[in-house]
Amino acid sequence: MKIWLDGGLRDAGAARVSALDHGLTVGDGVFETVQVAHGRPFALTRHLDRLTRSARGLGLPGPDHDEVRRACAAVVDANPVPLGRLRITFTGGPGPLGSDRGEQGTTLLVALAESTRRPDSTAVITVPWTRNERGALAGLKTTSYAENVVALARAREQGASEALFANTAGRLCEGTGSNVFVVLDGEIHTPPVSSGCLAGITRALAVEWTGARETDLPLDVLERAEEVFLTSSLRDIQAVHRVDGRELPGAPGPVTAKAMRVFDERSGADLDP
Ligand SMILES: Cc1ncc(COP(=O)(O)O)c(C=O)c1O
C-alpha cells in the first residue's frame, strides 16, 4: 500500500509523521473520506471545498487543492481497488505539546483502503451523548473524532452499525459518520445544518435529488417515522431496519428505495456533481 505524505508517495509501513504532530497530540486537524469506485473518486470538488472550510474553521491555512488532487490521483493509481475509502488528512503539523499551534507548517496525508459495498439496510441505536451545535467545532470535519469512536463502539456492542446523536436541545442531529433522514407522511426530512450536524456531501446531493426538506425534528421522531435512512460517502443512501428496539420491517421502504434508485442514477451520470 502506497500513501502520500510530505509531497510524495511512500510505502505505508515506512511513512512517518512527527511524534509531535498537533494532529496526533491534540486532534488539531481536518479530514475527508471520499468514495473511490474503479479508480474514480466521487464528488472530489465538493470534498476539497469542505476540507478548506473545515481547515479555515480551525484557523489552519487552506490546503493547496492542486496538491491534494495530485496526491489523490497518485494514491488511487498506486492502489487499484474496485471500491475504496480515500482518506485525506490535513493537520496543524509539528507543534508544542499544549494547545498552542507550532509554526513548522501543516501535514498532508492521503491514504486509501479497500472497502466493500454496504448492505442495503442496517440497524442503528441512539446514544445518550450529545452533539454540541454551539461548539467551536460544530459543522467542521476535524480529526477530533474520539466521541464518535466511543459512540460507534456502543453501537457495535448492540449489533448496530451506527449511533445517532441528538444535539444539546434534544433535537435529532446525525450519526457518528453519517447524516440521518426520516419519512413522515410520505415526505422526506433531514435535520438542518443548524442542528450541529456535518454538512454531509451525500446529504446535500440527496436533498437536491430527492426534494427532501430540512426540518428541525425531535429525537423521538425516530419512534414514529415510517422510514429512516442514512447517508454518507461510503454508504450512499442506506435504509435502516431497526432503531434501538423498534423494527422497521421491509426496509428499504418505498420512499427510501426510490431515493436509492435516484441517487444511483444521478451519481452514476456525474462523477463530480
Ligand atoms: C459526523 C459526520 N456526519 C455526517 C457524515 C456524512 O458526510 P458525507 O456524506 O460527506 O460523507 C460524516 C462523514 O463521514 C461524518 O463524519
PDBQT file of the ligand as one rigid body, heavy atoms in Angstrom, charges set to zero:
ROOT
HETATM    1  C1  LIG A 301     -20.075  13.277  11.654  1.00  0.00    +0.000 C 
HETATM    2  C2  LIG A 301     -20.416  13.004  10.229  1.00  0.00    +0.000 A 
HETATM    3  N1  LIG A 301     -21.638  13.314   9.777  1.00  0.00    +0.000 NA
HETATM    4  C3  LIG A 301     -22.005  13.070   8.506  1.00  0.00    +0.000 A 
HETATM    5  C4  LIG A 301     -21.125  12.468   7.608  1.00  0.00    +0.000 A 
HETATM    6  C5  LIG A 301     -21.561  12.195   6.196  1.00  0.00    +0.000 C 
HETATM    7  O1  LIG A 301     -20.931  13.106   5.309  1.00  0.00    +0.000 OA
HETATM    8  P1  LIG A 301     -20.584  12.754   3.809  1.00  0.00    +0.000 P 
HETATM    9  O2  LIG A 301     -21.878  12.442   3.108  1.00  0.00    +0.000 OA
HETATM   10  O3  LIG A 301     -19.941  13.992   3.296  1.00  0.00    +0.000 OA
HETATM   11  O4  LIG A 301     -19.671  11.563   3.810  1.00  0.00    +0.000 OA
HETATM   12  C6  LIG A 301     -19.835  12.152   8.028  1.00  0.00    +0.000 A 
HETATM   13  C7  LIG A 301     -18.905  11.538   7.094  1.00  0.00    +0.000 C 
HETATM   14  O5  LIG A 301     -18.127  10.693   7.395  1.00  0.00    +0.000 OA
HETATM   15  C8  LIG A 301     -19.470  12.426   9.368  1.00  0.00    +0.000 A 
HETATM   16  O6  LIG A 301     -18.242  12.130   9.811  1.00  0.00    +0.000 OA
ENDROOT
TORSDOF 0
